[in-house]
Every structure is written in structure tokens, then in C-alpha cells.
Amino acid sequence: IPTEEKGPFEQTLFAHVNREKSVLVWYMGDSLGLPAPKVQTVAASCDILMILSIMYDDINDRDEFRAGLQTSWSKYGQEKTMASFQKGLSVVQQILSKGAGPDAAIKCMDCVNEGLHSYRLAEKLTLRSPLQDILSVYSKRGSFHTDFPVTTLLENIEVSGYKQYALDGFRANNQAVQVLNDLKDLNRG
């Protein structure tokens, strides 16, 4: 991230305390003996995407603090945070194009756009919404944490059922995190 846009990114990086998304990607690729450079590229991209998604989520939820630290938008302003967010997406595309191929960068951006669209869908949900509608929004929101890394790394894997098994596991992990985040948001207001 260029110097002029990295303040909001670093603020969120330091306030985010876990790296489970990239670690899960790394373990999946490593356990299958996939080429380390591609696994590292996808895992690093997932880590950056996690930071970017937190920046976006904090703006959307109007969260001013995370882990006791000011959120990026409350410290740097929404405009500068969104500029950092956009630059971060550009960096992810460049990293993926070089290390995993242009198709991976395209798949990633398709999943990111689906995740961003899910925020508009979530605005229509209530506590009385059907569970299937809620889970659908969670699935869309997390597709860049789930579908993107699994399908990118496992595109040529022929192990029967493994890709679906991995997708189900990544999706379940992501849904659990989404539920916790939403409960926090509900508790706050």
C-alpha cells in the first residue's frame, strides 16, 4: 500500500487480532502439497482482504473502536479510509495476477463485489427474516474469504468431494464469525 494510503490500512491491521482466514488457506494448501508460491499468494491476499473487509464493515456499522483502538475511518475519515480500501483492492489484484494468474484476480474481484453487494441485501434483514435469507447474505458477504481461496487453490484437485468439503468448512467458519459480529452490532445498538 503506498505511503499516502497506508495509515487507515495499518490502523485496521493493528486492531485486528487474528489471522485465521490466511492460516486456514495456508494449511489447506500445505496439506495438499500445492505449490508454496501460489498458496502464499492466495493466503497473503486473504489476509489483505480481511483487513479491507474490516475497514469497510467498520464504516458500514459506524464502529468507532475495534479491540480498544480507533477504527480507521474514525481516525482518518471515511474518504481517506475508502481511498486506502480501493488501493488495497488494486494491490490484491496485482499480487494475484503475478502469483496465481489473472483468472485468480478476476475470481477474487467477483467475490469481493458479491460481498459488497451483500451489505445492501443485509439492510433488508430483520430479526424475523427467514434463516435461509440470513445465511444467503452471510454466504455472499464471505465469498472472498471462502469461495475465492478454495476454488483458486483447488481448481485442479480431483480428490472426490474434497473441494465441496473444504468450501463447507470455510463457509461454516465464516458464518460463525459473521454471527458473532452481528451479535456485537445488535448489542451496541
Phi and psi in degrees as a GROMACS rama.xvg file:
@    title "Ramachandran Plot"
@    xaxis  label "Phi"
@    yaxis  label "Psi"
@TYPE xy
-59.5846  152.707  PRO-2
-52.3812  -43.838  THR-3
-67.3727  -18.5824  GLU-4
-113.131  1.35885  GLU-5
-85.7704  -14.4566  LYS-6
-54.8866  -54.4212  GLY-7
-61.6439  -37.1392  PRO-8
-63.7495  -48.3464  PHE-9
-63.9646  -38.6247  GLU-10
-57.4547  -44.2631  GLN-11
-72.3316  -38.567  THR-12
-56.5092  -44.2043  LEU-13
-74.9181  -25.5169  PHE-14
-85.4903  -16.1196  ALA-15
-93.02  121.205  HIS-16
-97.767  -7.86858  VAL-17
-129.284  164.202  ASN-18
-130.924  36.0791  ARG-19
-63.855  -31.8829  GLU-20
-63.4597  -50.9713  LYS-21
-70.7021  -33.0438  SER-22
-66.215  -42.4846  VAL-23
-61.5666  -41.4768  LEU-24
-63.1163  -44.8867  VAL-25
-60.9542  -47.5462  TRP-26
-63.7309  -38.8814  TYR-27
-61.9316  -51.0415  MET-28
-63.6624  -41.5748  GLY-29
-65.7826  -41.2916  ASP-30
-65.4434  -25.0331  SER-31
-94.7094  -0.675891  LEU-32
68.6828  28.3891  GLY-33
-71.565  157.266  LEU-34
-56.8388  123.744  PRO-35
-55.3803  -42.5071  ALA-36
-58.8555  -41.065  PRO-37
-69.1448  -42.5192  LYS-38
-61.0092  -45.0037  VAL-39
-62.3692  -40.6669  GLN-40
-62.362  -47.7819  THR-41
-67.7894  -41.4106  VAL-42
-63.7344  -43.7856  ALA-43
-63.4303  -39.8899  ALA-44
-62.4214  -40.7298  SER-45
-63.4678  -37.8859  CYS-46
-64.8774  -45.0511  ASP-47
-63.3688  -44.0287  ILE-48
-61.4021  -34.6333  LEU-49
-63.7114  -44.7889  MET-50
-61.7274  -45.242  ILE-51
-63.2274  -39.9172  LEU-52
-66.9038  -33.5552  SER-53
-67.7644  -41.7091  ILE-54
-57.3124  -47.3526  MET-55
-65.8088  -44.4947  TYR-56
-63.0879  -40.6308  ASP-57
-63.1535  -38.83  ASP-58
-65.1653  -48.3629  ILE-59
-60.5568  -41.8779  ASN-60
-87.0916  -5.72374  ASP-61
60.9805  30.8072  ARG-62
-70.7735  129.241  ASP-63
-98.8449  -18.2746  GLU-64
-135.816  147.523  PHE-65
-143.805  126.068  ARG-66
52.6329  36.5239  ALA-67
80.2813  -0.622634  GLY-68
-111.479  150.572  LEU-69
-59.2368  141.246  GLN-70
-73.133  162.286  THR-71
-60.5328  -43.4558  SER-72
-69.1032  -32.3241  TRP-73
-75.6367  -22.3757  SER-74
-91.1617  -42.0485  LYS-75
-106.621  -10.4646  TYR-76
93.9831  155.022  GLY-77
-66.6153  -40.78  GLN-78
-62.2728  -47.5104  GLU-79
-67.8335  -36.2474  LYS-80
-65.8915  -41.7553  THR-81
-68.2658  -33.1373  MET-82
-64.3086  -41.2682  ALA-83
-65.2063  -40.9922  SER-84
-58.5014  -49.8094  PHE-85
-62.4631  -41.562  GLN-86
-65.8112  -38.6078  LYS-87
-61.2257  -41.1417  GLY-88
-62.0888  -39.2005  LEU-89
-63.4511  -41.2394  SER-90
-63.6125  -43.2828  VAL-91
-59.4315  -44.2372  VAL-92
-60.5622  -42.0506  GLN-93
-64.9584  -45.0662  GLN-94
-60.3717  -46.9812  ILE-95
-66.4971  -42.2609  LEU-96
-57.9868  -41.701  SER-97
-73.5301  -45.9692  LYS-98
-95.794  -17.9985  GLY-99
-132.563  -7.56041  ALA-100
103.01  156.158  GLY-101
-61.1213  -31.6619  PRO-102
-63.6738  -36.1447  ASP-103
-65.2432  -40.3591  ALA-104
-64.5659  -40.2492  ALA-105
-66.3489  -46.524  ILE-106
-59.2579  -42.8946  LYS-107
-59.6354  -48.1142  CYS-108
-67.3424  -33.7901  MET-109
-60.6951  -43.3348  ASP-110
-68.8038  -38.9459  CYS-111
-61.998  -46.1562  VAL-112
-62.2617  -38.3406  ASN-113
-63.1333  -41.2841  GLU-114
-63.3095  -43.3255  GLY-115
-64.805  -39.5807  LEU-116
-62.3956  -31.3141  HIS-117
-62.9636  -24.6716  SER-118
-63.0062  -38.7205  TYR-119
-68.8328  -36.5527  ARG-120
-66.6829  -38.3797  LEU-121
-65.8972  -28.5519  ALA-122
-61.6362  -23.0939  GLU-123
-87.9511  -9.96527  LYS-124
-80.1922  148.934  LEU-125
-131.105  176.518  THR-126
-65.7288  -16.7868  LEU-127
-97.8861  3.52882  ARG-128
-65.0311  146.456  SER-129
-59.5487  141.593  PRO-130
-54.0645  -39.4809  LEU-131
-61.2152  -37.1166  GLN-132
-65.9703  -42.4158  ASP-133
-63.7437  -47.1313  ILE-134
-64.1235  -33.6859  LEU-135
-63.7259  -42.4537  SER-136
-64.5466  -43.3717  VAL-137
-59.235  -41.9193  TYR-138
-63.7835  -44.1332  SER-139
-65.902  -43.6893  LYS-140
-62.0659  -35.8026  ARG-141
-97.8707  10.6656  GLY-142
-62.1673  -27.3503  SER-143
-80.1465  -11.3235  PHE-144
-95.6209  -16.1391  HIS-145
-119.536  -72.3022  THR-146
-61.5317  -43.9195  ASP-147
-58.2455  -56.9543  PHE-148
-67.4656  -38.3302  PRO-149
-66.6912  -49.8382  VAL-150
-69.2376  -30.44  THR-151
-69.394  -45.5763  THR-152
-76.9675  -31.3774  LEU-153
-102.775  19.2207  LEU-154
-59.0148  -29.6623  GLU-155
-113.116  14.3191  ASN-156
-82.9391  129.531  ILE-157
-107.341  7.16089  GLU-158
-65.2888  123.922  VAL-159
-55.1601  118.847  SER-160
76.5064  -5.76595  GLY-161
-64.9702  -42.4742  TYR-162
-61.891  -44.1517  LYS-163
-66.6631  -39.541  GLN-164
-59.9688  -45.1325  TYR-165
-65.56  -44.2892  ALA-166
-59.0165  -45.4798  LEU-167
-60.089  -42.8021  ASP-168
-65.2535  -45.9546  GLY-169
-63.5455  -40.8661  PHE-170
-65.7814  -41.0955  ARG-171
-63.1416  -42.9594  ALA-172
-60.7051  -45.5986  ASN-173
-65.5042  -40.7253  ASN-174
-63.1125  -39.1186  GLN-175
-61.8282  -43.2457  ALA-176
-65.4448  -40.5151  VAL-177
-62.5462  -42.5741  GLN-178
-60.9959  -45.3935  VAL-179
-61.1175  -42.2471  LEU-180
-63.3154  -42.7169  ASN-181
-67.1611  -38.3365  ASP-182
-62.4572  -39.4453  LEU-183
-61.7341  -43.7725  LYS-184
-64.1676  -41.8684  ASP-185
-63.9098  -41.4641  LEU-186
-63.131  -34.1541  ASN-187
-76.1933  -26.0605  ARG-188
